Amino acid sequence: MTRTARPRRYLMCRPTHFDVSYTINPWMDPAKPVDTDLAVAQWERLYELYLELGHRIDLIDPIPGLPDMVYAANGATVVDGRVLGARFRNAERAAEGPAYLEWFRANGFATHDPAHVNEGEGDLLLTDRYLLAGRGFRSVSAGHAEAQEFLRRPVIGLDLVDPRFYHLDTALSVLDGDRIMYYPGAFSAGSRAVLARLFPDAVLVEEEDAAAFGLNVASDGLNVVLPEPATGVAARLRAHGYRPIGVDLSELLKGGGSVKCCTLEIREAV
Ligand SMILES: CN(C)C(=N)NCCC[C@H](N)C(=O)O
């Protein structure tokens, strides 16, 4: 198999104010100490890696009091230069939606301020054919309908059933075009059947690797940046002709996120 890298444009947010001061997912434990300087250093390595891979990176200023703002993927969903803002389920993150939307407005994008809960690319993942949309823990079906209307892509709703995999991007990754990989155990029986029907060639991942955030990856079609401990996923990807690149984001894992969570793709109008 020949795989081809296509340079991407990403929006990221430096974890200057990162902390775990509340619990809104099973990974977050405010009793565990967080080393913010280490989080920044690990994030800087990811940022540098993207630049080395030839991607364009824009930065949004971190806001004090919003410790989860580093998880930029949750800030919006951008398709063909149209930006669907995020509306967060939890009050602790509510102010992030308007902050990300303002960045896109200020940078000349067409934006939509959502009426229903959707947590950006945490739950909305684009393939060539579909907008795969997670629900069950954060985003809701009405938010999916709003995404389909504004982003003009057919939405496939997928039910998440395991609280460890509370966002779709913890359980499923888009590698390129319509090629995906996922952990079946994160989905309801019906959603597993839908995925098997639509993506019969998908790479299936084991629970151990999914639990190491091995599906929370950023792929450019060849290079797949993923958390270092997810060695099983790296081996699977290598066997399928991809180039896995492991990074250490152990501090950001304490907030319940990894590579993909820190990376919001800006897909411009063509
Ligand atoms: C892959 N994931 C989960 C993300 N896309 N985002 C991470 C969000 C983490 C935040 N503490 C929260 O619970 O919302």
The ligand as an SDF file (V2000), in Angstrom:
LIG
                    3D

 14 13  0  0  0  0  0  0  0  0999 V2000
  -10.4260   12.7490   23.1420 C   0  0  0  0  0  0  0  0  0  0  0  0
  -11.0890   13.6790   23.9870 N   0  0  0  0  0  0  0  0  0  0  0  0
  -11.6370   13.1200   25.0990 C   0  0  0  0  0  0  0  0  0  0  0  0
  -11.2480   14.9820   23.6210 C   0  0  0  0  0  0  0  0  0  0  0  0
  -11.5330   15.2400   22.4900 N   0  0  0  0  0  0  0  0  0  0  0  0
  -11.1280   15.9490   24.5170 N   0  0  0  0  0  0  0  0  0  0  0  0
  -10.6070   15.8960   25.8030 C   0  0  0  0  0  0  0  0  0  0  0  0
  -11.4840   16.6600   26.7540 C   0  0  0  0  0  0  0  0  0  0  0  0
  -11.0190   16.5730   28.1670 C   0  0  0  0  0  0  0  0  0  0  0  0
  -11.8710   17.3700   29.1360 C   0  0  0  0  0  0  0  0  0  0  0  0
  -11.3380   17.2520   30.4550 N   0  0  0  0  0  0  0  0  0  0  0  0
  -13.3240   16.9460   29.1250 C   0  0  0  0  0  0  0  0  0  0  0  0
  -13.6650   16.0230   29.8570 O   0  0  0  0  0  0  0  0  0  0  0  0
  -14.1190   17.5320   28.4040 O   0  0  0  0  0  0  0  0  0  0  0  0
  1  2  1  0
  2  3  1  0
  2  4  1  0
  4  5  2  0
  4  6  1  0
  6  7  1  0
  7  8  1  0
  8  9  1  0
  9 10  1  0
 10 11  1  0
 10 12  1  0
 12 13  2  0
 12 14  1  0
M  END
$$$$
